[in-house]
Amino acid sequence: MIIKVAADRTFGPLVTFGLGGARLAPLTDTDADQLVRDVGPGGDVGPGGAYLRDLLLRVSRLADDLPEVTNLDLSPVTAWPDGAIVMAARIKVAPYEPQDPFLRKLR
C-alpha cells in the first residue's frame, strides 16, 4: 500500500491511499473506512485493515495539525494481523504561508 499527503494551496492537505483513493484532511472515521474498503477486492483488506485505518487517521491528523508538511510519502506500507509497518518514508517540510483561497490578486 501507499499513503501520501500533498498540500493543495486551495483546499489544504489531501490524503491519498492505494491506487487513487483520496480525501481532504482531516479524515473522518467514515472517510478512512471507505478508503480502506475501496482498496481491497470486494471491500476486504484482511485482518490488517484496522491498522491501515488507524494509520490513515494518524497521517491525516499530522497533515492537518502541521501545515508545514507539504508532502509525505509512506511506501510501501504492509498490514499484518498484529499491526502495520511503514517500510520507507519521505517527508518534505516548508515554511507555512497562510493563504486566503478567496482573495483575488491582480498581476
BELCOR-V960866 format. One record per residue. N is the residue number from 1. PHI is phi in degrees with one decimal (none if undefined). D_FIRST is the distance of its C-alpha to the first C-alpha in Angstrom with 2 decimals. Layout:
BEGIN
n: {N,N}
phi: {PHI,PHI}
d_first: {D_FIRST,D_FIRST}
END
This chain:
BEGIN
n: {1,2,3,4,5,6,7,8,9,10,11,12,13,14,15,16,17,18,19,20,21,22,23,24,25,26,27,28,29,30,31,32,33,34,35,36,37,38,39,40,41,42,43,44,45,46,47,48,49,50,51,52,53,54,55,56,57,58,59,60,61,62,63,64,65,66,67,68,69,70,71,72,73,74,75,76,77,78,79,80,81,82,83,84,85,86,87,88,89,90,91,92,93,94,95,96,97,98,99,100,101,102,103,104,105,106,107}
phi: {none,-128.5,-124.0,-133.2,-128.3,-131.7,-81.9,-109.5,-63.1,-92.5,-101.4,96.9,-70.3,-114.7,-100.5,-115.8,-142.1,70.9,-94.4,149.0,-67.6,-144.6,-146.9,-78.0,-81.2,-83.2,-73.2,-92.6,-57.4,-64.8,-59.1,-62.3,-59.4,-65.7,-60.3,-66.5,-62.8,-66.0,-85.9,-90.6,-64.7,69.2,83.0,-110.3,-105.5,86.4,-68.6,-85.7,-59.2,-64.3,-73.2,-65.0,-59.4,-61.6,-63.9,-60.1,-64.6,-68.7,-64.1,-60.8,-64.0,-59.5,-64.8,-74.5,-77.8,-120.8,-65.2,-67.9,-77.7,-94.1,-148.5,-142.3,-134.3,-109.2,-160.4,-84.9,-113.9,-116.0,-107.1,-126.1,-60.8,-113.0,155.7,-128.3,-123.9,-95.8,-77.2,-148.5,-139.6,-130.7,-138.2,-122.6,-119.6,-147.6,-56.8,-81.9,-123.5,-58.4,-123.6,-98.3,-65.4,-97.5,-82.2,-90.6,-123.0,-92.0,-115.0}
d_first: {0.00,3.77,6.76,10.11,13.73,16.56,20.17,22.22,25.95,26.93,24.41,22.90,19.30,16.66,13.24,10.52,7.27,5.33,8.22,10.88,11.44,13.44,16.07,18.67,18.80,19.93,17.81,19.83,18.94,19.19,16.83,14.05,14.94,14.96,11.54,10.11,12.77,12.20,8.81,10.49,13.54,16.52,14.70,13.99,10.74,13.09,14.57,11.59,11.22,13.86,12.19,9.09,12.00,13.96,11.57,11.34,15.12,15.75,14.03,15.94,19.08,18.84,18.63,21.47,23.61,23.35,23.98,24.38,20.61,20.34,16.89,13.98,10.89,8.48,6.63,5.48,4.96,6.46,8.47,12.04,15.17,16.49,13.77,10.43,10.35,9.36,10.33,11.39,12.42,14.71,16.91,19.87,22.76,25.90,29.03,28.78,31.17,31.66,31.98,33.81,32.09,35.38,37.60,38.99,39.96,42.61,42.18}
END
